[in-house]
């Protein structure tokens, strides 16, 4: 069994703390760099999953927070893996 934990990609407040004055933490989006990070991790996961999917009883499960940056980070993974 393998378990992978992925933190959200770079978010707006990681680049500019003033974002916290105008947006709730749960509504922060990921940056352009964050989108690149999310796509890179999705590509990595696709390679990992392709290899492990050959095993009988293989199960992949993605659990994420409903916060916007987590949803955005997981979107490329979901797109690649279905």
C-alpha positions as CSV (number, residue, x, y, z in Angstrom):
1,X,0.0,0.0,0.0
2,X,1.2,3.5,-0.8
3,X,-0.2,6.7,0.6
4,X,0.8,10.1,-0.9
5,X,0.1,13.4,0.7
6,X,0.1,16.6,-1.4
7,X,-0.1,20.1,0.0
8,X,-1.9,22.7,-2.1
9,X,0.2,24.5,-4.7
10,X,1.5,28.0,-4.2
11,X,-1.4,30.3,-3.2
12,X,-2.0,34.0,-3.5
13,X,-1.1,34.8,0.1
14,X,2.2,33.0,-0.2
15,X,3.2,35.6,-2.7
16,X,1.4,38.6,-1.3
17,X,0.3,38.7,2.3
18,X,-2.0,41.6,1.6
19,X,-4.4,39.1,-0.1
20,X,-5.4,38.1,3.4
21,X,-6.9,41.6,4.0
22,X,-9.4,41.1,1.1
23,X,-10.0,37.4,0.8
24,X,-10.9,34.7,3.3
25,X,-8.3,32.0,3.6
26,X,-10.7,29.4,2.1
27,X,-11.2,31.6,-1.0
28,X,-7.6,32.0,-2.0
29,X,-6.6,30.8,-5.4
30,X,-3.4,29.3,-6.6
31,X,-0.9,31.4,-8.6
32,X,0.4,30.8,-12.1
33,X,3.3,29.1,-10.5
34,X,0.9,27.1,-8.5
35,X,-0.9,25.9,-11.6
36,X,2.5,24.8,-13.0
37,X,3.1,22.9,-9.7
38,X,-0.3,21.3,-9.9
39,X,0.2,20.1,-13.4
40,X,3.7,18.8,-12.6
41,X,2.4,16.7,-9.6
42,X,-0.5,15.4,-11.8
43,X,2.0,14.2,-14.4
44,X,4.1,12.5,-11.7
45,X,0.9,10.8,-10.3
46,X,-0.1,9.6,-13.7
47,X,3.3,7.8,-14.0
48,X,3.0,6.3,-10.5
49,X,-0.6,5.2,-11.0
50,X,0.0,3.7,-14.4
51,X,2.6,1.4,-12.8
52,X,0.6,0.4,-9.7
53,X,-2.7,0.0,-11.6
54,X,-1.2,-3.3,-13.0
55,X,-1.6,-4.9,-9.6
56,X,-4.8,-6.8,-8.7
57,X,-7.0,-5.0,-6.3
58,X,-5.5,-1.7,-7.1
59,X,-7.5,1.3,-5.7
60,X,-6.8,5.0,-6.1
61,X,-8.6,7.5,-3.9
62,X,-8.2,11.2,-3.8
63,X,-9.4,13.1,-0.8
64,X,-9.1,16.9,-0.7
65,X,-10.3,20.0,1.2
66,X,-13.2,22.0,-0.3
67,X,-11.0,25.1,-0.1
68,X,-10.5,26.8,-3.5
69,X,-6.7,26.3,-3.6
70,X,-7.0,22.6,-2.8
71,X,-9.7,22.1,-5.4
72,X,-7.6,23.9,-8.0
73,X,-4.5,21.9,-7.1
74,X,-6.4,18.6,-7.4
75,X,-8.1,19.5,-10.7
76,X,-5.1,18.5,-13.0
77,X,-4.7,15.2,-11.1
78,X,-8.4,14.4,-11.6
79,X,-8.2,15.4,-15.3
80,X,-5.3,13.1,-15.9
81,X,-6.5,10.1,-13.8
82,X,-10.2,10.4,-14.4
